[in-house]
Amino acid sequence: MDRTFLHKYAPILLVSIAIVFQYNLFVTPEKLEQTHREILAEAAQIYITKPEFDSMKEQISNINKKLDKIYDTLINERSSDGTN
């Protein structure tokens, strides 16, 4: 390499290296793993899993069936009493 070439482009190279380090443009695997764990922990706090959702949906379905039975029983008792 020519010495004039090095003197000409050295400031640009130094500035670009400083920008890379200043703004953390490259991520280390450890930092990436830490961020991944944080995202998983946050998602676990906010959202439920598919099996939990299915269980909850089944419980709501059972509650609706029981409410329908209670409603039908009340209607049958009311109609057998002769009251509207």
N, C-alpha and C positions, 0 to 999 in steps of 0.2 A: 504494500500500500504506500501511496505517496504521502509525504508529510503535509503537503498543502491540502490534500483531500481530507486528511484527519483534522487539520485545523479548521477547515471550512464546515464540516458536519458534526464536530464534537459538541457544540452547544445544543444543537437540535436533539442529538442523541441523549444528552444529559437531561434536558427538559422533559423529553418523553419518558425516560426512566423515572424521573421525579414524579411525574403525573401518575404513572402506574402505581408507584408506592403510596402516594398521597391519597388517592381515591380508591385504593384497594380493588383494582380492576380484576385481579386474579384471586381466586378463592382457593384456600388450602383444603385438602380433604377433611381435616379435623373440623374446620369451621363449617364446612358443608354438612358433615354428619351431625354436628351440634344443632344447626338450623333445621335439619330434617327431624331430629328428635323433638324439637320445640313445636314444629308444625303438627307432628303426630299427637303430642300431648294436648295441644289446643283443640285438635279435631276430636279427640276422645272425650274432652269435656263438653263440647258443643253438640255433637251428633251421636246417635245411637247406632248400634250394629244392625245388620239385616235380621239375625235371629231374634234380637230383642224387639224389633219392629213387628215381626211376624207374631210373636207371642202377645204383644200388646194388641195387635189387630184381632187376634183370636179372642182375647178377653173382652174386647169391645163388642165383638159379634155375640158372645155369650150373654153379655149384659143386655144387648138389644133383644135377644130371644126371650130372656126372662121378663123384660119390660113388656114385650108383646103378649106374653102369657098373662101377666098381671092385668093388662089393659083388656084382654079378651074376657078374663074372669070378672072384672068389674062391669063390663058391658052385659055379660050374661046374667049377673046378679040383678042388675038394674032392670033388665028387660023381664026377668022372671017376677020381680016385685010389681011390675006394672007401672013403674015411674019412668018418665022420659028423661 
